[in-house]
Amino acid sequence: MSTCVLHASWLRRNCTAGAERPKPAGRVRVRPLSQVIDAPASLESVDEVQAALGTQRYIAEPSLATAVFLALKLPKPLLLEGEAGVGKTEIAKVLAAILQTDLIRLQCYEGLDVSHAVYEWNYPRQMLAIRAAESTHESREAAMAEIFSEDYLIKRPLLQAIEHRGKAPVLLIDEIDRADEEFEAFLLELLSDFQVTVPEIGTMKAEYPPIVIITSNRTRELHDALKRRCLYHWIDYPTIEKEYRIVNSKVEGINDRMALQIAHFIHDLRQVDLYKLPGVAETLDWAAALLALNQRELSTEIASATLGAILKHQEDIQTVRKAKLDDLVAAATRND
């Protein structure tokens, strides 16, 4: 087994060995928002959070604004579930912009382990340092002390969030459902105290715990223990009215009539039995494509030519073209 693999294996066994066990939960203390983060006074109510999201062109219903407000106020991680492309990841980006703080993103994937999420040692640099020490006859003890210092530590997103100085960052843990249950269990422990122990260095604890947004496309069920640690909100596909507002807000230069036709078309398209329904991201891509083609009104011909902007499977495109397209366009243009 290579030394790099040994580093990762050893880390998985020991990265939290020195951490204190989480204390039993006591009474929940609701703190003023200014004590949680360095935030403007305009985030002291749900309405103000909703308005702030709107300034970043994120159209949020009151229930989502409430979830964001409580995540800041309590404070607790916010777990957002929903289909792909409905705006879960965007919440973290928008929140970082509103709070004028850094966004630190951990993109989850199958096989993600602690060494890629928290830290690992810079093994090639350590080897070079050892060889350099040998060539200058430096003592082995001094060389070992040097190579296991912070200068040789590669800090991954979770440790970056814990070590962040200044304003609390927004930590986005994206698509947690893609990671395995072992990593989910580690994350649960990390969220309890926001500290990591590196045996050679010591325990690193967050000065200001990050604002945590966790997203899931629900490709698998998350463990109940993680859900209990978080506030939960499901983001559904938007209504026609909301999607119309999103298109108008996000796609500069589109006319109201076309935006409304697009919203109607996409809403009805999601009622069709397809392999993969389009999300809001695809709606915006399609609106931008139609605008680039100088279209001011939806037609069957142009809808057929641009279906690849909203449908990503050939079977879905064929299904819509063969049986549904004329009806979808007719309904969209009739209801504008």
Summary of the structure (lengths in Angstrom):
residues: 336
radius of gyration: 24.5
end to end distance: 64.9
largest distance: 84.1
contacts: 994
relative contact order: 0.12
helix: 53%
strand: 11%
